[in-house]
């Protein structure tokens, strides 16, 4: 059985990469899906649109996807480990998973300020530390 964890996190990193409508934009959500999402728990599906999720990379044994959230302006980071366990973090603007069992990641909107100790996983997703 898959271990599932739903994490909600926000970080006070500016959303200076806002689109004209005021909503943050994420380059990682463009293009075709290249790797299907793993099975998630039901509450995760309530938070995000799995059909629009995009694989963004791997870091430290964690596989990562970015998906638009169902809440207006929200974005979700899906994390999966090699054993098949998953976690989802959703918020508007930026996401911070610091302290998660899956690793310390931040999601930054286009044009947002990237922390100095961050390692790019993709255009919008960064590993911390």
Helices and strands as residue ranges (DSSP letters): E 4-7, G 27-29, H 42-47, G 50-52, E 54-59, E 62-68, E 74-80, E 86-92, E 95-96, E 105-107, E 118-120, E 125-128
